[in-house]
Amino acid sequence: MERTRELHIAGLHTVPDGWQEHLSMLAGDWPWVGLAVENVKNGNWGPVWLLAFEYGGEGGRFVDQTDTATIAEQVPELRRRIKINN
């Protein structure tokens, strides 16, 4: 993990045929964000230069699963949790 440079964050939902990522963050997903942030801050993981919120997408299955209201709600929450001030 000391070589980590990018963190990709996405909600993980249970769907009829298994698991689906790139969905909205659920309550159970947020503690993992906190764990990752603490590991980076404590130096247990490498210095991260990119954090990607990988919600939704274009075309295919994502057409009905991407909602701008979710982005408007969850991006500020993600910023708060990783303590980005600007």
N, C-alpha and C positions, 0 to 999 in steps of 0.2 A: 504494500500500500504506500510505501514511501515514494514510489514513482508516480503516484496519482497526480494528474495535472488537470483533468476534466471530471466534473461530476454532472451526470445526466439524471434529472429528477422527473419522475412521472408517477401518477397514481396507478395503482394496480388493483383491478377489480376482478372478482370471480364472475365468470360468464358461463353459460350452459356447457360449453366445450372446454372449459379450463380457466386459464388466466388471460387477462388482456391488459397490456400496459398502454401508456400514452393517453390515459383517461384522467379525469379530475382526481385531485388528491382527496383521499378519505381520511377520517380521523386517525386511523391506524397507520397511515403513511407518514404523518408529520413527525412522530418520534424518530423515524429513520433519518429524516433531514437533520434533526438535532444531533443525533449520533455522529453523522458525517461532519457537521460543522465543528463539533467539539474535537473530533479527531484531527481535523485540519488545524484548528487553533492550538491544540496541544502539541503539534508537531509529530503526531503519530502517523499521519499521512502526509504526502508531499504537498508542496505549495500549489494550490489550485489556481489556475489562471482563467478558467471558464466554468461557469455553472449554467447548464441549460435546463430550462423548464420545458419538458417535452410532452406538452399536452396537445392532443388533437392532431390534425393534419388535413390534407386535401384528398378528395376522391375516395373511392371505395368505402370501406366501413366507417371512415371518419366523418363523412358528410353529415350524418345524423348524430355524431358524438362530439362535435366541436361547437362550443357555445361561447360567444364573446362575454357573456355575463360571468361565466366561470373564470375566464381569464382575468376579467376586471376584479374579481373577488380574490382569486388565489395568488396572483402575482404580488400584490401588496402584502399578503400574508407571508409569502415566501421571503420577500425583502425584509420584513420584520423579524422573521426567524433567523435570517443570516446576518441581520443587523447592517443592512446597507442604508445609509442615511441620505443619499442624494438620488 
